[in-house]
């Protein structure tokens, strides 16, 4: 099964190297344009959070500089890893790299079949979903357990291989970028286009749900000896699917607040349970986090789905009109409607 779309060229925004940098030790997202700007904006905040010594602050600056450099060459390095993985890695379950309907739950297929009807409506769809307490967060079973088990076996096999590996984002230290492993074309793209977009068209028409034309897909892992939780954040996406794959774990629920414009101090959060095989669908700009697991190991498939129609108007990371940079693959989901790239050099 292949993606039938005629794919445009995708770009990233120049803000990607400077915005939304996560300082894990202080659970703080920051912006870095220059050392002077950074000191003015964050030195006082960091001092209050325990970064009280000059040596500690210098270490923060060093780490930020390294992260900016990493982001600047992220696309090129990712393409290099993907090429190396194709040459080095022998998949354990080659068949799962191509989406098959047999991997999908009967409930999910029923929901998609309904959404494809001419008479489908949001109210009708809601009767087929579980509506969570958190606003506009929806649950449904996505995959069969047998597929989840096979995918985790494949991911474990890859983790123990000698192939190079990149981390999913600045917050998750353990996980796998699925485009580098080879899942994008045969699995994630058709899942987005043919199965998820009919659903998001009805649930999220106000944030591009009917025009999701790119994505970033990755798997994150939580383990008692690795990452336990995930700090409060929003996604670089219009709509996100978060599907629980397993393994055995305790706790680690998600919690949702308000949209990104609303401070946490003014927000009442709602907990949402992870259940293996089930997915949670929500707006990307809906603030959320993950509570610590207390035992076991949890794997989650995350798909950040993007609508260039929306983000071309306003970059969701810097809240400005995007300044386009050349990108690899789907990049950050921006397209150039004018036909003439307004690229800047990095």
Secondary structure, 3 states (H helix, E strand, C coil): CCCCCCCCCCEEEHHHHCCCEEEHHHCEEECCCCHHHHHHHHHHHHHHCCCCCHHHHHHHHHHHHHHHHHHHCHHHHHHHHHHHHHHHCCCCCHHHHCCCHHHECHHHHHHHHHHCCCCCCHHHHHCCCEECCCCCCEEEECECHHHHHHHHHHHHHHHCCCCCCCCCCCCCCCEEEHHHHCCHHHHHHHHHHHHHHHHHHHHCHHHCCCCCCEEEEEEEEEECCCCCCEEEECCCCCEEEEEEEECCEEECCEEEEEECCCCHHHCCCEEECCCCCEEEEEECCEEEEECCEEEEEEEEEEEEEECHHHHCCCCCCCCCCCCEEECCCCCCCECCCCCCCCCCCC
